[in-house]
C-alpha cells in the first residue's frame, strides 16, 4: 500500500514545521500580510496544519470550507500566487523534494476556485 504524501513528508509534526516557516514568509510579505492583521496566528497555524494534513491524506478536517473561510476577502490571482510561492519555499527549505512539492502545489491548485474572488 502506498503511503500518503502526508506520511511521506513526516506527518503532523513535519507539516507543523512547514506551516510555521510558511507563516513567517507570509507575514513578511506586504502583498499578503494585511489579510492576517486581525488573525489569531496560533489558531491560524493550528487550522492550517490540520487543513494541509487533510489535503495530503493524513487527517480528518472539520474546519470551514475554503469558500467560507475566504468569504469577503476578495483574493486575487496575485495573492494566491504569493501564497503558493511561500508554500513552495517553505517545503523546499525543509527538505521536501521537487516532485513532492509539485504534488502539494497541484493539490492546493484544485482549491483556487473556492478561494479567489470571494
C-alpha positions as CSV (number, residue, x, y, z in Angstrom):
1,X,0.0,0.0,0.0
2,X,1.4,3.4,-1.0
3,X,1.9,5.9,1.8
4,X,0.0,9.2,1.6
5,X,2.1,12.3,0.9
6,X,1.2,13.3,4.5
7,X,3.1,10.2,5.8
8,X,5.9,10.6,3.3
9,X,6.6,14.2,4.4
10,X,6.7,13.2,8.1
11,X,3.2,13.5,9.4
12,X,1.7,16.2,11.6
13,X,5.0,17.4,13.2
14,X,6.6,17.9,9.8
15,X,3.5,19.7,8.4
16,X,3.5,22.0,11.5
17,X,7.1,22.9,10.7
18,X,6.2,23.7,7.2
19,X,3.2,25.9,8.4
20,X,5.5,27.7,10.9
21,X,8.0,28.6,8.2
22,X,5.2,29.4,5.7
23,X,3.6,32.0,8.0
24,X,7.0,33.6,8.7
25,X,7.2,34.2,5.0
26,X,3.6,35.3,4.6
27,X,3.7,37.7,7.4
28,X,6.9,39.3,6.0
29,X,5.2,39.8,2.6
30,X,3.5,43.1,2.2
31,X,1.5,41.8,-0.7
32,X,-0.5,39.4,1.6
33,X,0.3,40.1,5.2
34,X,-2.6,42.6,5.6
35,X,-5.0,39.7,5.4
36,X,-3.7,38.5,8.7
37,X,-3.7,41.7,10.7
38,X,-6.5,40.7,13.0
39,X,-5.9,37.0,12.9
40,X,-5.1,34.9,16.0
41,X,-2.0,33.4,14.4
42,X,-1.6,30.5,16.9
43,X,-5.2,29.4,15.9
44,X,-4.4,30.0,12.2
45,X,-1.3,27.8,12.4
46,X,-3.3,25.0,14.0
47,X,-6.1,25.3,11.4
48,X,-3.6,25.4,8.6
49,X,-1.7,22.4,9.9
50,X,-5.0,20.4,10.2
51,X,-6.1,21.5,6.7
52,X,-2.8,20.7,5.0
53,X,-2.6,17.4,6.8
54,X,-6.1,16.6,5.5
55,X,-5.3,17.8,1.9
56,X,-2.2,15.5,1.9
57,X,-4.2,12.4,3.0
58,X,-3.3,12.4,6.7
59,X,-6.2,13.6,8.9
60,X,-9.8,14.5,9.2
61,X,-10.5,18.2,8.7
62,X,-13.6,19.7,10.4
63,X,-12.9,23.4,9.8
64,X,-14.7,25.8,7.4
65,X,-14.8,25.1,3.7
66,X,-12.3,27.1,1.6
67,X,-15.1,29.2,0.2
68,X,-16.5,30.0,3.6
69,X,-13.0,30.7,5.1
70,X,-12.2,33.2,2.4
71,X,-15.6,34.9,2.1
72,X,-15.3,38.6,1.9
73,X,-11.6,38.7,1.3
74,X,-11.8,39.2,-2.5
75,X,-8.4,37.5,-3.0
76,X,-7.0,37.9,-6.5
77,X,-4.7,35.6,-8.5
78,X,-1.6,37.5,-7.4
79,X,-2.5,36.8,-3.8
80,X,-3.0,33.1,-4.5
81,X,0.3,33.1,-6.4
82,X,2.2,34.7,-3.5
83,X,0.8,32.1,-1.1
84,X,1.8,29.2,-3.4
85,X,5.3,30.7,-3.8
86,X,5.7,30.9,0.0
87,X,4.4,27.4,0.5
88,X,6.8,26.0,-2.1
89,X,9.7,27.9,-0.5
90,X,8.8,26.5,2.9
91,X,8.6,23.0,1.6
92,X,11.9,23.3,-0.1
93,X,13.5,25.0,2.9
94,X,12.5,22.0,5.0
95,X,14.0,19.5,2.6
96,X,11.0,18.3,0.6
97,X,11.9,17.1,-2.9
98,X,10.7,18.9,-6.0
99,X,8.4,16.1,-7.2
100,X,6.6,16.2,-3.8
101,X,6.5,20.0,-3.8
102,X,4.7,19.9,-7.2
103,X,2.3,17.3,-5.8
104,X,1.4,19.6,-2.9
105,X,1.0,22.6,-5.2
106,X,-1.2,20.6,-7.5
107,X,-3.4,19.7,-4.6
108,X,-3.6,23.4,-3.5
109,X,-4.3,24.5,-7.0
110,X,-7.6,22.5,-7.0
111,X,-8.8,24.9,-4.3
112,X,-8.2,28.1,-6.3
113,X,-11.9,28.5,-7.4
114,X,-13.0,28.2,-3.8
115,X,-10.6,30.9,-2.7
116,X,-10.5,33.6,-5.3
117,X,-12.9,36.5,-5.8
118,X,-15.0,35.6,-2.7
